[in-house]
Amino acid sequence: MTKVQVHIVFKEVSGWEYSGNEFVGVFFDRKSAQDWIAESKHPHKYFIETYEQPEAGTAHEVFA
């Protein structure tokens, strides 16, 4: 069985009312995520977290 790997893009957000990480999207290959970030207006504010399908069950707190 081939494990599924996803690359989740987040944006660092800071403002008067809210500060933290904002979910942007899920990509199934890292190159697509990197290309999307490179084309954004402020690429330095984005980061990628990579997750791989676990052996059994579900992964918890993926978006933590």
N, C-alpha and C positions, 0 to 999 in steps of 0.2 A: 504494500500500500504506500502510495506517495503522500507525504504530509503536505498540507496546504500551508503556505507561508503568506502572510499579509504584511503590508507596510502602511501604517496608519500615520497620517500627517496631522500635526497639531500646530497651532499658532500661539505664540506667547502674546497675551493681551494684558495691557495694564491701562487703567483709566481711573477716573474719579469714582465710579460706582462699582467696578469689577476689575479684579486682577487674577490672572491664572492662565490656564491653557484651554484653548478652544479647539474642539474637534473640527477638522476640515474635510477629511475623506479617507477612503481605503483604496489602496492600490495593490495589485497582485504581482507587481515586479518593482524592484527598487529604482530602476532606471526611470520608469514613468513618474514615480514620486519625485525623484530628483529633478527631472525635466520640468515638472509642474511648478516646483518651488523656484527653480531658476528663472521661470517666466513671470513670477509674481512681482508685485510692485516693491515689496520689502522682504527679499528672500532670507535675510538674517533673522527674521522673526519666526521662521518655521523650523520644525524639526520632525524627524521620522522615528517612530518606534516600530520595531519588527517583532512579529509574533508568529510562532509556528504551532500548528495543530498538536495538541497533547497526545500522549500515547492512548489514554482512555479518559472518558468523561469530558468535561468542559473546562475551559480556562476561566478563572474568576478575575474580576477587576481589571479587565483588559484596558478600559479607558481611564484608569486611575492616574 
